[in-house]
Amino acid sequence: MQDELAALSSDDVHVVALRSDHVVQGLDSGQPNVVVLAVRAVAHAARTDTFLPPCPRVFSGSGVRCRS
């Protein structure tokens, strides 16, 4: 259902944190850097009144997968 939810917006980035459990922001079993990067991308887009960059430009590496 997350794909459908992300598709409701014309300006979305959908990324999966592959090495996290349900709590992505958790320090022990999560990938909090994914959350930090996402928040920074949204804040920058809001401040500059621009669209979000494509997912691969925000997130990279083996620990994430961009979804379309």
C-alpha positions as CSV (number, residue, x, y, z in Angstrom):
1,M,0.0,0.0,0.0
2,Q,3.0,2.3,0.4
3,D,3.5,2.5,-3.4
4,E,-0.1,3.6,-3.8
5,L,0.2,6.2,-1.0
6,A,3.3,7.7,-2.5
7,A,1.6,7.9,-5.9
8,L,-1.1,10.2,-4.5
9,S,1.4,13.1,-4.8
10,S,2.9,14.5,-7.9
11,D,6.0,15.3,-6.0
12,D,7.2,12.2,-4.1
13,V,10.2,10.2,-3.3
14,H,9.7,6.6,-2.1
15,V,12.7,4.8,-0.6
16,V,13.0,1.5,1.2
17,A,15.6,1.2,4.0
18,L,16.7,-2.4,3.4
19,R,18.7,-2.9,6.6
20,S,16.1,-1.5,9.0
21,D,13.4,-3.2,11.0
22,H,10.0,-1.4,11.4
23,V,11.6,1.5,13.2
24,V,13.8,3.0,10.5
25,Q,15.0,5.9,12.8
26,G,16.1,3.5,15.6
27,L,19.8,3.7,16.4
28,D,20.3,0.0,17.1
29,S,18.4,-1.7,14.3
30,G,17.5,1.1,11.9
31,Q,19.0,3.4,9.4
32,P,18.4,6.9,10.8
33,N,20.5,8.5,8.1
34,V,17.7,7.6,5.6
35,V,15.3,9.6,7.7
36,V,17.7,12.5,8.0
37,L,18.3,12.6,4.2
38,A,14.6,12.5,3.6
39,V,13.8,15.3,6.0
40,R,16.6,17.5,4.5
41,A,15.3,16.9,1.0
42,V,11.8,17.9,1.9
43,A,12.9,20.9,3.9
44,H,15.1,22.1,1.0
45,A,12.3,21.7,-1.5
46,A,9.9,23.6,0.7
47,R,12.3,26.4,1.4
48,T,13.3,26.9,-2.2
49,D,9.8,26.2,-3.6
50,T,11.1,23.5,-5.8
51,F,10.3,19.9,-6.5
52,L,12.0,17.0,-4.7
53,P,15.0,15.7,-6.5
54,P,14.8,12.2,-7.9
55,C,15.2,9.4,-5.4
56,P,18.6,8.2,-6.6
57,R,20.0,11.7,-6.2
58,V,19.0,11.8,-2.5
59,F,19.7,8.2,-1.6
60,S,22.4,5.8,-2.7
61,G,24.2,2.7,-1.6
62,S,23.4,-0.9,-0.9
63,G,21.2,-0.1,2.1
64,V,18.4,1.6,0.2
65,R,16.2,0.9,-2.8
66,C,14.3,3.6,-4.6
67,R,10.8,2.8,-5.6
68,S,8.9,4.4,-8.4
